[in-house]
């Protein structure tokens, strides 16, 4: 207890500094993801709750400053569609409290706990309104993305170290690796590879992109690989709208070089390492148990949706289902749309569709941006797509990390949409030299 109290004092001072300097605070928020767990663990639950509390203190401080109209919170985004979608979503989360009391099992305190546990991650979507209220320079946006790259590189390094030491699927050893940080970093690096103007810069960003893609492969998680492939295609499409031949040439060069390096690495690797890799890959490709379990899970969730189709059964509803032959009860499923239908009903599905439609409007507006902003905006859209697709295949949407980053990305995209002319005219928007 004494150790925790001693740690709490500097953390509190750090939170105060982050509240006073929100641009610094957002960078710290991202970097804190490196040691942060995805959920409370038996022995180190205090680490998760400390992480969650630290971010909540910052959010509360930022909102108090926003309500007082304190600088630098003076930017009002003109694009209101996404803001309204997030507001409606949070209202539906709040309605989960009475629904949880009606539909959940257990004592009154148990039902309150189930609701609080289910609603907590979505509270961090409030980061969207913080980012939306801040005016960003191009340099400040790049600094945030550099912090995310640092997290992605740290997760990639952990993955390589674990695989080199064990030869096993890295997510079995270190659970936070199921979150797609390397995939998000690969989106940023790929966009920079397409837009940087020097040969040295292209080579450096291509090397980093390939390294992060390899880290994703070592998770042997099909959902991450699918999400990353889709987001890289979106980034190539958005950047290629202004210079398709330019992007195709760089993409072809990257694919050729990456394929050659992969083949060479496999050829030079020891026989045992190659066999281990091939066995893991074959096991994941042929794995049908997980697919069947997810199908049964979705069927159980849809059954609950039919019983309360309009407003669902509330955030935190405990779904009883069979997983790998064992009967369990939990407050999540591995598909966000199924989860929304079960917990928020048709009302939640409408709000979810509103969010996607409004995000699609921002994608359509990318063509109006000037060239210097295209790479950054394409990377942000790629990151949103990664999170969106992954949340349809994995329960990542039930994490603080997912909602903080989704709010951050959407807030930055709204700022780009409403203030693109200022950013394009600023001196910091000179094309990068590597």
N, C-alpha and C positions, 0 to 999 in steps of 0.2 A: 504493500500500500504506500509506503514511504517513497519507493522508487517511482510509482505512478504519479504521486503528488509533485515530486521534483521534476518529472518530465512535463507535467501540466503547466508549470509556471512559464518556461520559455515558449511553449506552444501557444499559451494565451497571449504573450507579448507578440509572437509572430502573427497571430490572428488579428490583433489590433493594428499592426503595421499593414497587413493585407487589406483591412477595411479602409484605412486611410489612403492607401494607394491601390486602387482596384486593378490597375493593369498588372502590377506586381502580384496581386492576389490571385489573378487568373492563371498566371504562370506557375505560382506555387501550387495551386489546386491541381494542375496537370501533373507536375512533378511528384506530388504526393502519391499519385497512382502507382508509382514504382513499388513502394513497400506495402501498399494497402491491400488487404484481403478482399475478396468478392463477397464474403458472407462471414458471420461470426463463427469462429472455431471453438472447440471445447476448451482447449488450454489457453488460447490467446484471444478470447472474445473481446477483451478490453482493448485490443489493438483496433478491431473493427469499429467498436463504439467510439473510441477516441477519434478515429478518422472521420466517422460520420458526424460526431459532435463538432469537430474542428470546422468542417465545411458548413454545418448549420450556423455556427456562430458568425462565419464570414457572410453567409447569405443574409442573415438577420441584420447585420451591420450595414451591408450594402443597401438593403431595402429601407432601413431607417434614413440613410443618407439620401436615397432617391426621393422619399416622401418629403424630406426637408429641402429638396431641390439644391442640394450641395454640389459644388463642382467636383468631378467633371461629369456628373450625371445630368446632362442637359440636352442630350440628343433624343429627338422623338422620331422613330421610324415611320415613314409614310405608308409602308406596306403592312396592313393590319390583319390580313387573312391568317397568317401563322399564329400571330399573337392571340387572336380569338379562338383558334383551335386549341392552343395550349391552355387557355383559360377554361374553356368548356371541359377539357380533359381533367383538369384539377378539380373542377366542381363535381364531376362524376366520381372522382376518387373520394371526395368528402362525403358524397351520398353513400359510399360504401360502409360507413359506420352504422347507420340504422339497418342497412341490409344485412350486414354481418351479424348484428344482434338477432335478427329474425331467422336467418338461414343457417348460420354456423352451429356446430355442436359444442358441447362443453359448458363450463360455468360462465358467468357474466364476465369475470376477469379474463378467462381464456379467450372469449370472443373479442374483447377489447384488444388483447394482445395480438390476435390474428389480424385484426384490422390494421393496427399500428405497424406490424411487421410488413403487411402487404402494401400499405400506402407510403411508407417511408421513402423507398427509392424514387418514387415519382415526384416527391417534394423538390428534388434537385433539378427538375426541369425549370424551376424558377431562375436558374442561371440564364435562361434565354432572355428574360426581361432585364437582367443586369447588363448583359452584353448589348442588347438592343438600345439601352439608354446611354451607352458610352460612344463617343466619337473616336474612331480608330484611324490612325495613319497606316499607310502601307507597311511601314517598318514595325509597328506594333503587332499587326496581324502576322507578319513573318516571324516575329519573336514567339508568339503563341504556337505557331506551327513548328518552330524549332524545338520548343519544349516537348511537344507531342512526339517529334522525331526522336528526341533523347529517350523518352519512355519506350518507344518502339525498339530502339537499339538496345536498351537495357534488357527488355524482354527477349529479344533475339539472342543476346549474349547468354542469358540464363538458359534458353532452349539449347543452344549449341553445347554449353557446358554439361547439361544434364544428359544429352544424347551421347556425347563423347564418353561420359563416365559410365552410362548404364546401357546404351543401345536400345532403350525402351521408348515407348511413346511418352513425350515429355509431360503431357498433361496428367499422366498417372502419378508423376512424381511431384509436380508443383501445380496445384489447381488453378491459380490465377492465370496460367498460360491459356486457359480456355477463352479468355477475353481477347479479341482480335487486335491488340495493339500493333503487332508487326504488320498486319494487313492495312491498318490506318496509316502507318508510317510509309508503307510501300506506295500508297496512293499519293502522298505528298512528294516522295522522291520521284515517282514516275512523272508527275506533272512538271516538276522542276527539270527533269531530263528532257521533256518535250519543249520547254520554253527557254532554257538557258542558251546563251549565245556563243559560248566558247567550246572548243573541242575538249579541253581539259575538264570543263564543267560537265559536259555531257557524259564523259567517261566516268567521272566521280559519282554522278547521280545514278547512272546506269548500274554501277557496281553496288551502290547502296540499295537500289531497288531489287536487284537480284538476291542480295544477302537477306533482305527482309522477306522476300518471297520464299526463300529456302527455309527461313524460320517458321513460316506458315505451314509449309509442307511437313516439317518435323512434328507438328502437332497431330498429324494424321487425322485431322478433323475435316470431314467433307464439307461441312457447312462453311468453315472459314475459307476453304479453297474456292467454293462456288461464289461466295460473297466477294472475294478479292477479284476473281476473274471478271465478274460483272462490273465492278467499280472501275477496274482498269480500262475496260472497253468504253465505259461512259466518259472517263477522262480523255481517252483518245478521240472520241467523237466530239466532245466539246471543244478541245483544243484544235482539232482538225477542221472545224467549221471555218476557221480563218486561213488555215494552210494545210490542206489535206495531204498534199504530196510530201511536205516537210515532215509531218507526223508519221506518215506511212514509212518513209525512209528510215527514220529513227527507230520506229517500232520493229521494222524488219531487221535492222542491225542488232537491236537488243535481243530479239528472239534468237537470232543465229548465234550470237556470242554466248548467250545464256545456255543454249542447247549444247554447244560445243564444250563449255566448261562443265556442265552436268555430266555429259558422257565421259569426259576425261576424268572427272572426280570419281565416278563409279568404276571406271577401268583401273584406276590407280589404288582404289580403296582395298584393304585386305578382304580376303574371301569371306571371313566371318561377318565383317561389317556389311558387305553387299548382301549376304544371305539374310541377315537380320533386317535390313531395310526392305528387301523384297517380301519377306514374310509379313512384316507389319503392314506394308502397302496392300498386299493381297488380302490380308485379314480384314482390313478396313473396307476394301472394295466389295468383298463378298459378304460382309456383315449384314445379315437380315434380321437378327434379333432386335437390334436397336430400332430398325424401321418398323417392325411389327409392334414393338412396345410403344413407339410414338403414335402409331395409328390407334391402338387401344386407348391410349391417353386422350387423343383428340375425340374419339367416340364418346368417352366418359364425360368430357367437357361439354360436348354438344348435347348430351342428354340433360345436363344441368341447364344449358341454354334454353332448351325446349320448355323446361319447367318454369322459367322466368325470362321470357324472350325480350321484354321491353327494356327493363333496366338491369337485368342480370341478377346475380346473387351477391354482388358487392365485392370490392377489393378485399383480399384476404380470405376469400372463401376456401375452405379446406376440402380439396377434392380427394375422395377415396378411390384408389385405382390399383391395378396390378402392374408391377414393374419388374421384369425379369423373374416372373414367377412368385414375387413376394408382394403381399398386400401392404400398401403404404397410404399415408394421408399427407398431403402437402398443399401449399397455397400457390402453386405455379404449374404451368404446363410449358412445353417446349416450343410453342407456336404463339406469337403475339396475337394474331387475329382470333385464334381459338380462345385464348385467354380473355381477350376483350369481350368476345361474345358471352363467355361464361360469367364474367364479373360485372360487365356494364351493359350487356344486351345490345339491342338494335341501336339504342342511343349512343353507346360507345363506338359501335362500328361506323356510325355516321360521322362522329367526330374524328375517328381515325382516318376515314376517307377524306374528310375536309383537310386534314393536315397533309395528306399525300397530294391532294389536288393543288393546294396552295404552294407546296414545295415544287410541284411540277411547273407552276407558273413562274417560279424563280429560275428553273432550268431553261424555260423558253426565253427568258429575258437575258440569258448569257450572251446571245448574239449581239445585243446592244452595247456591251461593254467594249472598251478600247483594249488593244492588245496587251498592255502591261498587266492588266488585272485578270486576264483569262486563266493563266496558270493557277493562280491562287484560288479563284472561284471554282475552277474545275476540280481541284484537289478537295475543296470543301464539299462539293456535291458528291464526289467519289466516296468520301468518308461517310456522308449521310446514307448513301446507298449501301455501303458495307454494313453499317449498323442495322439498316432496315431489313436487308435480306437475311443477315445473321439472326435477327430476332424472330424471323419466321421459321428458323430451323433449330434454334437454341434458346434457352431461357435467359439470355444476356440482358433482356429488357427489364429484368427484375433486379438489376444491380445499380448501385449509385454511379459507377463509372459510366455506364451506358447513358443514363439520363443527364448527367453533367455534360458529357461530350455532345450528345444530341442537342441540348439547349445551346451550348457554345457554338456549334457549327451553324445551326439555324439562325442564331442571333447575328453571327458574322455575315451570313448570306443576306439577311434582311438589310443590314447596314450597307453592304455592297450594292444592293438593289436600289436603295434610297439615296445613296451618296456617291454613286460611281463617278459622277462628273467631277466631284471634288478630288477623289483619289487619282483619277486619270490626269488631272491638271497639276498635281503636286510634284515637286522635284524628286520625291522618294520613289516615284513610279518609273524611273529610268530602267530599261531592261537590265536584268542582272548579268553579271559577267562570270557566272560560275557559282 
